[in-house]
Amino acid sequence: MSQLIRVGHSPDPDDAFMFHALANDKIPTGNYRFTHELQDIETLNRRAMNAELELSAVSIHGYAYVTDKYALCPCGASMGDNYGPMVVAREPGSIDSLRGKRIAVPGTLTTAFLTLKLLLGDSFTYGVEPFDAILDLVEAGKYDAGLIIHEGQLTYATQGLHLIVDLGKWWMDETGLPLPLGGNVIRKDLGKQAMHEVNALLKQSIEYGLKHRQEALDHALQYGRNLDNRQADKFVGMYVNDWTIDFGARGREAVTKLLQRAHAAGIIPHAVNVEFVE
């Protein structure tokens, strides 16, 4: 009898690319049967607190609150190597120009929000909005600035908006490390063998996508709001790469450093012991 693995991931091109082989029966999965639930990352972070899904994408920020229930997969990282979430506004400005301003954010458990708090502390106010509505809200003047993730990083200029700060670049300048935005987690109550096997299948799915790039891109494009094939390829390349095959020593260091700094700054209330699936 097959074991059901409920998978949660974001409806964006890089996650769709990563999960293409599992979602479309491109690889044998043995005794495991996968079903997929597509939701925004903030919703998935909240669901992980209740351990609802066996395998789920989460923000690295969100992971800090579910370490009792989940372990991080060594594969499946979304890592910004000198790039990442951005703060954009209608007028050009400096980082200091954001202080005292109201910023639209895609969720308080996103790594984007955590990094913005590391940068600005409590010197701004915010409202939580759907990630795919933020550019429109800033353009319409509902917010002074917007914290953008996913494909908005490539399209904000088409709405006449200006980049104030790239948080991935800021983090690289601060630490010399890539910014670990998201990962995948497996529920610990599956047991070590199942955790290992499910992680191996996820890695196979990522490798399949990288080996069959155009096929996986065609699947991913249906989630690329306003992206053409070239832009989707660029976006997937930003977040599905060697880091995604394995965090590696530098990626693991980046996760630890980010969560340590967040705890020291009082953003995360407890120290985090980072645990990867063996």
C-alpha positions in Angstrom: 0.0 0.0 0.0 1.4 3.4 -1.0 2.1 6.1 1.5 0.5 9.5 0.8 2.8 12.5 0.9 1.0 15.8 0.7 3.2 18.4 -0.8 2.8 22.2 -0.4 4.6 24.7 -2.6 4.1 28.2 -3.9 2.4 28.9 -7.2 5.5 30.5 -8.7 7.8 29.4 -11.5 10.8 28.2 -9.4 8.7 25.9 -7.2 6.7 24.6 -10.2 10.0 23.9 -12.0 11.4 22.0 -8.9 8.3 19.9 -8.4 7.5 19.3 -12.1 8.7 15.7 -12.2 6.8 14.7 -9.1 3.7 16.5 -10.1 3.6 15.1 -13.6 4.7 11.5 -12.9 8.1 11.9 -14.7 10.0 9.7 -12.1 9.0 6.5 -10.3 8.1 7.2 -6.7 8.0 3.6 -5.4 5.7 3.2 -2.4 5.0 6.9 -2.2 2.1 8.8 -3.7 2.4 12.6 -4.0 -0.5 15.1 -4.1 0.3 18.8 -4.5 -1.3 21.8 -2.8 -0.3 25.2 -4.2 -0.5 28.1 -1.8 1.4 31.3 -1.1 4.4 30.9 1.1 3.0 32.8 4.1 0.0 30.4 4.1 2.4 27.4 3.9 4.5 28.8 6.8 1.3 29.0 8.9 0.2 25.5 7.9 3.6 24.1 8.9 3.0 25.3 12.4 0.2 22.8 12.6 2.2 20.1 10.7 -0.5 19.7 8.2 1.6 18.5 5.3 4.3 15.8 5.1 6.5 17.8 2.7 6.3 21.6 2.4 8.1 24.6 1.1 8.7 27.1 3.9 10.5 30.3 4.4 13.7 30.0 6.4 12.2 32.5 8.7 9.1 30.2 9.0 11.3 27.2 9.6 12.5 28.7 12.9 9.0 28.1 14.4 8.5 24.5 13.3 11.8 22.8 14.2 10.0 20.5 16.6 7.9 19.1 13.8 10.1 19.3 10.7 13.6 18.9 9.4 15.1 20.8 6.5 15.8 19.0 3.2 19.4 19.5 2.1 17.9 20.0 -1.4 15.3 22.4 -2.6 16.9 25.6 -1.4 15.8 29.0 -2.8 19.0 31.0 -2.3 19.7 34.5 -3.4 23.4 34.8 -4.3 23.9 38.6 -4.2 20.3 39.2 -5.1 16.9 38.6 -3.3 13.7 40.3 -2.2 13.6 44.0 -3.1 12.0 47.1 -1.7 10.6 49.3 -4.4 8.9 52.7 -4.4 7.3 55.2 -6.8 10.3 57.6 -6.4 14.0 56.9 -6.1 15.4 56.9 -2.6 18.0 55.6 -0.2 17.6 53.0 2.6 17.2 55.8 5.1 14.3 57.1 3.0 12.3 54.0 4.1 12.4 54.9 7.8 9.0 56.1 9.0 7.3 54.8 5.9 4.5 52.3 5.4 5.6 49.3 3.5 3.5 46.5 2.0 4.9 43.1 2.9 4.0 39.6 1.7 3.8 38.1 5.2 5.5 38.4 8.6 7.0 34.9 8.5 8.7 35.4 5.1 12.5 35.6 5.0 12.0 38.8 3.1 10.3 40.4 6.1 12.9 39.0 8.5 15.7 40.5 6.4 13.8 43.9 6.1 13.6 43.9 10.0 17.3 43.2 10.2 17.9 46.2 7.9 15.4 48.7 9.3 14.5 47.4 12.8 11.3 48.9 14.0 11.7 52.2 12.1 8.9 51.4 9.6 5.2 50.3 9.7 3.7 47.7 7.4 0.6 46.0 6.1 0.4 42.4 5.0 -0.8 42.0 1.4 -0.9 39.1 -1.2 2.6 39.0 -2.7 1.1 39.4 -6.3 -0.8 42.5 -5.3 2.0 44.5 -3.8 3.3 46.2 -7.0 -0.2 47.4 -7.9 -0.8 48.7 -4.4 2.5 50.7 -4.4 1.8 52.0 -7.9 -1.6 53.2 -6.8 -0.2 55.0 -3.8 -1.7 52.8 -1.1 1.7 52.3 0.4 5.0 54.2 0.4 7.0 51.2 -0.7 6.6 47.5 -1.3 8.6 44.4 -0.3 8.5 42.2 -3.4 9.3 38.5 -3.9 8.9 36.0 -6.7 8.6 37.3 -10.3 8.0 40.9 -9.2 11.8 41.2 -8.8 11.9 41.1 -12.6 8.8 43.2 -13.5 8.6 46.1 -11.0 10.2 48.6 -13.5 7.4 48.0 -16.0 5.1 49.7 -13.5 7.3 52.7 -13.1 8.7 51.7 -9.7 12.2 52.2 -8.5 14.5 49.9 -6.6 15.4 51.2 -3.1 17.3 48.2 -1.8 18.0 44.6 -2.9 18.0 42.7 0.4 20.0 39.8 -1.0 22.8 42.2 -2.1 22.6 44.0 1.3 23.0 40.6 3.1 25.9 39.7 0.9 27.6 43.0 1.6 27.0 42.4 5.4 28.1 38.7 5.6 29.7 37.6 2.4 27.0 34.9 2.2 24.0 34.2 0.0 20.6 34.9 1.5 18.7 31.6 2.2 15.1 32.6 1.4 13.3 29.2 1.4 13.6 25.5 1.6 11.6 22.4 1.9 10.8 20.6 5.1 9.8 17.0 5.9 7.7 16.0 8.9 9.8 14.2 11.5 7.0 11.8 12.5 7.4 10.0 9.1 10.5 8.4 10.6 14.1 8.6 9.4 13.9 6.1 6.5 10.8 7.8 5.0 12.4 11.2 5.5 15.5 10.1 3.7 13.5 8.5 0.8 11.2 11.4 0.3 14.1 13.8 0.3 15.8 11.6 -2.3 12.7 11.8 -4.5 12.6 15.6 -4.2 16.2 15.7 -5.3 15.5 13.5 -8.3 12.6 15.8 -9.3 14.9 18.9 -9.1 17.6 17.1 -11.1 15.0 16.0 -13.7 13.9 19.6 -14.2 17.5 20.8 -14.7 18.2 18.0 -17.2 14.9 18.6 -19.1 14.9 22.4 -18.8 12.5 23.4 -21.5 10.0 20.8 -20.6 10.1 21.9 -16.9 10.0 25.6 -18.0 6.9 24.9 -20.0 5.2 23.6 -16.9 6.5 26.4 -14.8 5.4 29.1 -17.2 1.8 28.7 -16.3 2.7 30.1 -12.9 4.8 33.0 -14.2 2.4 35.9 -14.0 3.4 38.3 -16.8 6.7 36.5 -17.5 7.6 35.5 -21.0 9.8 32.4 -21.7 13.0 34.3 -21.5 12.1 36.0 -18.2 10.8 32.7 -16.7 14.1 31.0 -17.7 16.0 33.8 -16.0 13.9 33.7 -12.8 14.1 29.9 -12.6 17.9 30.2 -13.0 18.1 32.6 -10.1 16.4 30.2 -7.7 16.9 26.7 -9.1 20.6 26.1 -9.4 23.5 24.3 -7.7 22.3 25.6 -4.3 19.0 23.8 -5.0 20.7 20.4 -5.4 22.3 20.8 -2.0 22.7 23.7 0.4 26.3 22.8 0.8 28.6 24.0 3.6 28.2 27.7 2.6 24.4 27.4 2.3 24.2 25.7 5.7 26.4 28.5 7.2 24.1 31.1 5.7 21.0 29.5 7.3 22.7 29.4 10.7 24.0 33.0 10.4 20.6 34.4 9.3 18.7 32.7 12.2 21.4 33.6 14.7 21.2 37.3 13.7 17.5 37.2 13.8 17.5 35.9 17.3 20.2 38.4 18.4 18.0 41.2 17.0 14.9 39.9 18.9 13.0 39.1 15.7 13.0 35.3 16.5 12.3 34.8 20.2 14.5 31.6 20.6 17.8 30.3 19.4 17.3 27.8 16.5 19.0 24.5 16.2 19.1 23.9 12.4 18.5 20.2 11.6 18.8 18.7 8.1 17.4 15.4 6.8 20.3 12.9 6.8 
